[in-house]
Amino acid sequence: MIKIVLNIIFFSLVSSFVHSSEEKDNEVISMKLIAQNCNGCHGWDAKGIENMYSITKLNYEEFIKKMNYYKKENTNSVMKRILTVFTDEDIIRLADFYYKNEDSE
């Protein structure tokens, strides 16, 4: 009986670890896809193209603040239309992708 219980616990832990790992992988893939959409205006290196703003000129906190401004306050903006579907958590995840993730380049 103890062996069965230990096996159940073991497989539950392994399953949750694998699921957690898959979720993290999917999150990174999702952020890469979102960032690719940003690249259309901000360039593949995020330094901006033509008259578009460079993401690299902002630090992590400024990026989040700017995205929230575009989402909540700037009513006449392409960025507002883009960010309408983003949650606050999505904005933080995108900032994490650009500023904390080595795979973002």
N, C-alpha and C positions, 0 to 999 in steps of 0.2 A: 504494500500500500504506500509506504513512504517513497519507494522507488518511482511509483506512478506519479505521485504528487511532485517529486523533484523533477521528473521529466516534463511535466506540464509547466512548471515554473521556468525551467530552462528554455523550453521551446517558446514560451510566451516572451521571455526576455530577448531571445534571438530574433523573434518575429518583430518585436517593437523596435529593435535596433535596426533591422533591415528596412522596415517601413520608414523609420525616421531618416535613414540614410537616403532612401529613394525620394522622400519629400524634399530633402535638402538639394539633391541633384535636380529635381524638377523645378525647384525655386530658382536655382542658378540658371537653368535653361530658360525659364520664363523671363528672368531679368535680362538675359542676353538678347532675347527676342525684342523686348521692350527697348533696350538700349539701341538695337539696330534701327528701330524706328526713329530714335532721337538723332541718329547719325545722318539722316536725310537732310536735316537743317544744320546740325551742329558739327558735322564732319565725322569721319571714321576715327579721328584722333581726339574728338570732342573739343577741338580748338576753334571751332566755328568756321563757317564758310561765307564768303561775301559779307553781307550785313548781319549775319546771325551771330549771336553771343557765344563766346567760348565758355564751355562748362568748366574747363580747367582753371579759369581765373577765380573760381569760387572755392572756398574751403567747404568741408563737410556740413558745418552748421549753416553757412550762408546758402548752400544748395537747398537744404531742407526749408529754410525760411523763404527763399525765393519761390520754390515750388508751391508752398502753402499760400503765398501771396497771389501767385498766378491762379491757383485753384479757387481761392475764397474771395479775393478782393478785386482783381483786375478783370473788369467785365468786358473789355474790348480787346481780347487777346486770343491768338491761336492757341497759346499754351493753356488758357482757361478751358477751351473746348477739348483739348487733349487730356487735361488733368481731371475733367469732370468725373470720369469713371474711376480715378485713383482714390484709394482710401489713404488715410494718414500713414498707415502701416506700409502701403505700397510705396509711398514717397520715401519713407525711411529705408525700405529694402532697395530702392533704386539708388539712393545715396550710398548705402553700404556697397552696392555693386560697383559704383564709380570710384569710391574713395577707400574702400577696405578690401576689395577683392582683387587678387593678383591676376585672375583670369579675365579681367575687364579689358585688357589691352590686347 
